[in-house]
């Protein structure tokens, strides 16, 4: 139903919907990328600390 309504709108309205979807999608994607990067960084630091303590 949403897709049918979106197709029925003029081209400018469709572009506005696409833009709005991108704007709403950007923050969650950015948060996930930040979280993934933080997890990788924390994991590498933890591994380095464990290697230093095992000597």
Secondary structure, DSSP 8 states (H G I E B T S, - for coil): -HHHHHHHS-HHHHHHHHHHHHHHHHHHHHHHHHHHHHHHHHHHHHHHHHHHHT-
